[in-house]
């Protein structure tokens, strides 16, 4: 315990965030207490409060960590595979992989009971994800900014629903079937929009309406 107490402040804070992320991801916001996190870190609760003023403040930073992983995955979709189907399937699976535990799934599908401030924080993350998805779609299809925005939000809802279905699947075979159906639905819907010629373009003003 003494060696733990001598840990540099920045290292201690990083450790607490990592452990808190694991606790919140597994149990959700309501199911996790500061006592749980302190116990996992091997520190007293007062030590935890030296770094984070409240459970909500700590959870807010955990949201940032989790959301950055999700946004990075969306941004990287253009580098995955050589077809729209490959990119869609990969994106659906990665979202599920990142939020497959009960807590994280509840958070990013709007099923975890959190304060209005945290709801707004998560909503902002989901809005940003929808924008990133719009950029990925607009890179391969000729879309107006408003079309890209609507499709981005629609894809996000489909991704959330697919993750919930994957989470409840009985086995890997059922997950594969769910992924296949969802991929076919998304890609089939996109065929109604004129494809761009050549490889997908980098996300640009076409997706957001901004230069």
C-alpha positions as CSV (number, residue, x, y, z in Angstrom):
1,X,0.0,0.0,0.0
2,X,2.9,2.4,0.8
3,X,4.4,1.8,-2.6
4,X,1.0,2.6,-4.1
5,X,0.7,5.8,-2.2
6,X,4.0,7.0,-3.6
7,X,2.8,6.7,-7.1
8,X,3.2,10.1,-9.0
9,X,0.0,12.1,-9.1
10,X,-0.3,12.0,-12.9
11,X,0.3,8.2,-13.0
12,X,-2.2,7.7,-10.2
13,X,-4.8,9.7,-12.0
14,X,-4.3,7.8,-15.2
15,X,-4.6,4.5,-13.3
16,X,-7.8,5.6,-11.6
17,X,-9.3,6.6,-15.0
18,X,-8.4,3.3,-16.5
19,X,-9.9,1.3,-13.6
20,X,-13.0,3.6,-13.5
21,X,-13.5,3.0,-17.2
22,X,-13.5,-0.7,-16.6
23,X,-15.9,-0.5,-13.7
24,X,-18.4,1.9,-15.5
25,X,-18.2,-0.2,-18.7
26,X,-19.0,-3.4,-16.9
27,X,-21.7,-2.1,-14.5
28,X,-23.0,1.2,-15.9
29,X,-23.2,4.5,-14.1
30,X,-25.9,3.6,-11.6
31,X,-24.3,0.2,-10.9
32,X,-20.9,1.6,-10.0
33,X,-19.9,3.4,-6.8
34,X,-16.9,5.4,-5.8
35,X,-16.2,2.7,-3.3
36,X,-16.0,0.1,-6.1
37,X,-13.5,2.2,-8.0
38,X,-11.4,2.9,-4.9
39,X,-11.4,-0.8,-4.0
40,X,-10.3,-1.8,-7.5
41,X,-7.5,0.8,-7.3
42,X,-6.4,-0.2,-3.9
43,X,-6.8,3.3,-2.5
44,X,-9.1,4.9,0.0
45,X,-12.1,6.9,-1.1
46,X,-10.6,10.2,0.1
47,X,-7.6,9.6,-2.3
48,X,-10.1,9.1,-5.2
49,X,-11.7,12.4,-4.3
50,X,-8.4,14.1,-4.4
51,X,-8.4,13.5,-8.2
52,X,-12.1,13.7,-9.0
53,X,-14.6,15.9,-7.3
54,X,-17.5,13.6,-7.7
55,X,-18.6,10.4,-9.4
56,X,-20.2,12.5,-12.1
57,X,-17.0,14.3,-12.8
58,X,-15.1,11.1,-13.0
59,X,-17.7,9.5,-15.3
60,X,-17.6,12.6,-17.6
61,X,-14.0,11.9,-18.2
62,X,-14.6,8.2,-18.8
63,X,-17.2,9.2,-21.4
64,X,-14.4,11.2,-23.2
65,X,-12.1,8.2,-23.2
66,X,-14.7,5.8,-24.5
67,X,-16.1,8.2,-27.1
68,X,-12.6,9.0,-28.5
69,X,-12.1,5.3,-29.1
70,X,-15.5,5.1,-30.9
71,X,-14.8,8.2,-33.0
72,X,-11.4,6.9,-34.0
73,X,-13.0,3.7,-35.2
74,X,-15.5,5.7,-37.4
75,X,-12.7,7.9,-38.8
76,X,-10.7,4.8,-39.8
77,X,-13.5,3.2,-41.7
78,X,-12.3,4.6,-45.0
79,X,-9.1,2.7,-44.7
80,X,-10.9,-0.7,-44.1
81,X,-11.6,-3.0,-47.0
82,X,-12.3,-2.1,-50.6
83,X,-16.1,-2.2,-50.6
84,X,-18.9,-0.4,-48.8
85,X,-20.1,-3.7,-47.4
86,X,-16.7,-4.5,-45.9
87,X,-16.6,-1.0,-44.3
88,X,-20.1,-1.2,-43.0
89,X,-19.7,-4.7,-41.6
90,X,-16.4,-3.8,-39.9
91,X,-18.0,-0.6,-38.4
92,X,-20.9,-2.5,-37.0
93,X,-18.7,-5.1,-35.4
94,X,-16.2,-2.7,-34.0
95,X,-19.0,-0.6,-32.3
96,X,-20.3,-3.8,-30.8
97,X,-16.9,-4.9,-29.6
98,X,-16.3,-1.5,-27.9
99,X,-19.6,-1.4,-26.1
100,X,-20.4,-5.1,-25.7
101,X,-20.5,-5.0,-21.9
102,X,-23.8,-4.1,-20.3
103,X,-22.7,-0.8,-18.9
104,X,-21.2,0.7,-22.0
105,X,-24.1,-0.6,-24.2
106,X,-26.6,1.0,-21.9
107,X,-24.7,4.3,-22.0
108,X,-24.4,4.6,-25.8
109,X,-27.9,3.3,-26.5
110,X,-29.5,5.8,-24.0
111,X,-30.6,3.2,-21.5
112,X,-28.4,4.2,-18.6
113,X,-30.0,6.6,-16.1
114,X,-27.7,9.5,-15.8
115,X,-28.1,13.2,-15.0
116,X,-29.2,15.7,-17.6
117,X,-25.7,17.1,-17.8
118,X,-24.3,13.6,-18.6
119,X,-27.1,12.9,-21.0
120,X,-26.2,16.1,-22.9
121,X,-22.5,15.0,-22.9
122,X,-23.3,11.6,-24.3
123,X,-25.7,13.2,-26.8
124,X,-22.9,15.5,-28.0
125,X,-20.7,12.4,-28.6
126,X,-23.4,10.6,-30.5
127,X,-24.0,13.8,-32.6
128,X,-20.3,13.9,-33.4
129,X,-20.4,10.2,-34.3
130,X,-23.3,10.8,-36.7
131,X,-21.3,13.6,-38.3
132,X,-18.3,11.3,-38.7
133,X,-20.5,8.6,-40.2
134,X,-22.0,11.2,-42.6
135,X,-18.4,12.0,-43.7
136,X,-17.7,8.3,-44.4
137,X,-20.9,7.9,-46.4
138,X,-20.4,11.2,-48.4
139,X,-16.9,10.0,-49.3
140,X,-18.4,7.2,-51.4
141,X,-21.8,8.7,-52.5
142,X,-22.8,12.0,-54.0
143,X,-24.8,13.5,-51.3
144,X,-26.0,17.0,-50.3
145,X,-24.9,18.1,-46.8
146,X,-28.5,17.6,-45.5
147,X,-28.7,14.1,-47.1
148,X,-25.4,13.1,-45.4
149,X,-26.6,14.4,-42.1
150,X,-29.9,12.4,-42.2
151,X,-28.1,9.3,-43.3
152,X,-25.4,9.7,-40.6
153,X,-28.0,9.9,-37.9
154,X,-29.9,6.9,-39.4
155,X,-26.7,4.9,-39.5
156,X,-26.0,5.7,-35.9
157,X,-29.4,4.5,-34.8
158,X,-29.0,1.3,-36.9
159,X,-25.6,0.7,-35.4
160,X,-26.9,1.1,-31.8
161,X,-29.8,-1.3,-32.5
162,X,-27.4,-3.8,-34.2
163,X,-25.1,-3.7,-31.2
164,X,-28.0,-4.5,-28.9
165,X,-29.0,-7.4,-31.0
166,X,-25.5,-8.7,-31.2
167,X,-25.3,-8.4,-27.4
168,X,-28.4,-10.6,-27.0
169,X,-27.4,-13.2,-29.6
170,X,-27.1,-16.8,-28.4
171,X,-23.8,-17.5,-30.2
172,X,-21.3,-16.3,-32.8
173,X,-23.3,-17.9,-35.6
174,X,-26.3,-15.7,-34.7
175,X,-24.1,-12.7,-34.5
176,X,-22.8,-13.3,-38.0
177,X,-26.3,-13.6,-39.3
178,X,-27.3,-10.3,-37.6
179,X,-24.2,-8.6,-39.1
180,X,-25.0,-9.9,-42.5
181,X,-28.6,-8.7,-42.4
182,X,-27.7,-5.3,-41.0
183,X,-24.9,-4.8,-43.6
184,X,-27.2,-5.8,-46.4
185,X,-29.8,-3.4,-45.2
186,X,-27.4,-0.5,-44.9
187,X,-25.5,-1.1,-48.2
188,X,-28.7,-1.8,-50.1
189,X,-30.2,1.5,-48.9
190,X,-27.2,3.5,-49.9
191,X,-27.4,2.2,-53.5
192,X,-30.3,4.6,-54.0
193,X,-27.7,7.4,-54.0
194,X,-25.3,8.0,-56.9
195,X,-21.9,6.5,-56.2
196,X,-18.7,8.6,-56.6
197,X,-16.3,7.6,-59.2
198,X,-13.0,6.1,-58.1
199,X,-11.9,5.4,-54.5
200,X,-13.7,7.0,-51.6
201,X,-12.8,10.7,-51.1
202,X,-11.6,12.1,-47.8
203,X,-14.5,13.4,-45.6
204,X,-15.0,17.0,-46.6
205,X,-17.4,19.9,-46.7
206,X,-19.9,17.7,-48.6
207,X,-20.7,15.9,-45.4
208,X,-21.0,18.8,-43.0
209,X,-21.9,21.8,-45.1
210,X,-18.8,23.6,-43.9
211,X,-15.9,24.6,-46.0
